[in-house]
Amino acid sequence: MSIKDVVRDLLTGKDGATHDLGRWSWAGSWIAVIGHSVWAAVSHAAVDVMQLAQALAVVAGAHGVALFAKKDTEPPKE
């Protein structure tokens, strides 16, 4: 399995072909939180690992609930 396949599976619905806005939102949020932490570290600012972990947990939890709530609306796997 290539990296392209993994990324496609993360960003598409059950069918593996239809892009999912909820999953794209999750990826963007995750990148924003990690990007902010990297920027703070590069700028020699303090990075509180506990706050980083909490922020990532909130993003994962909120998007997990959103994806669970819309699971019945995804195109079926063929």
C-alpha positions in Angstrom: 0.0 0.0 0.0 1.5 3.3 -1.0 1.3 6.7 0.7 -1.1 7.8 -2.0 -3.5 5.0 -1.1 -3.3 5.8 2.6 -4.1 9.5 2.0 -7.0 8.6 -0.3 -8.4 6.3 2.3 -8.2 9.0 4.9 -9.9 11.7 2.8 -12.6 9.7 1.1 -15.8 8.0 2.2 -16.6 4.3 2.5 -16.5 3.8 -1.3 -12.9 5.1 -1.5 -13.7 7.4 -4.3 -16.0 10.2 -3.0 -14.1 13.0 -1.3 -15.6 13.8 2.1 -15.7 17.4 3.4 -15.7 16.1 7.0 -12.5 14.2 6.5 -10.9 17.1 4.7 -11.9 19.4 7.6 -10.4 16.9 10.1 -7.1 16.9 8.2 -7.0 20.7 7.9 -7.7 21.1 11.6 -5.1 18.6 12.5 -2.5 20.3 10.3 -3.4 23.7 11.7 -2.9 22.6 15.3 0.4 20.8 14.6 1.5 23.6 12.3 0.9 26.2 15.0 3.0 24.1 17.5 5.8 23.7 15.0 5.8 27.5 14.3 5.9 28.2 18.0 8.8 25.8 18.5 10.7 27.3 15.6 10.1 30.8 16.9 11.6 29.7 20.2 8.3 30.1 22.0 7.2 27.7 24.7 5.2 24.7 23.5 3.1 23.1 26.2 2.8 19.5 25.3 -0.2 19.0 27.5 -2.1 21.8 25.6 -1.0 20.3 22.3 -2.3 16.9 23.3 -5.6 18.4 24.5 -6.1 20.4 21.3 -5.4 17.3 19.1 -7.9 15.3 21.3 -10.6 17.9 20.9 -10.0 18.0 17.1 -10.1 14.2 16.9 -13.2 13.9 19.2 -15.2 16.6 17.5 -14.5 15.3 14.0 -15.1 11.7 15.1 -18.5 12.6 16.4 -19.3 14.5 13.2 -18.2 11.6 11.0 -20.3 9.2 13.1 -23.3 11.4 12.8 -23.2 11.4 9.0 -22.1 7.8 8.5 -25.5 6.8 7.0 -25.2 9.5 4.3 -22.0 8.1 2.7 -22.1 6.3 -0.6 -22.0 2.5 -0.2 -18.8 0.6 -0.8 -19.1 -1.3 -4.0 
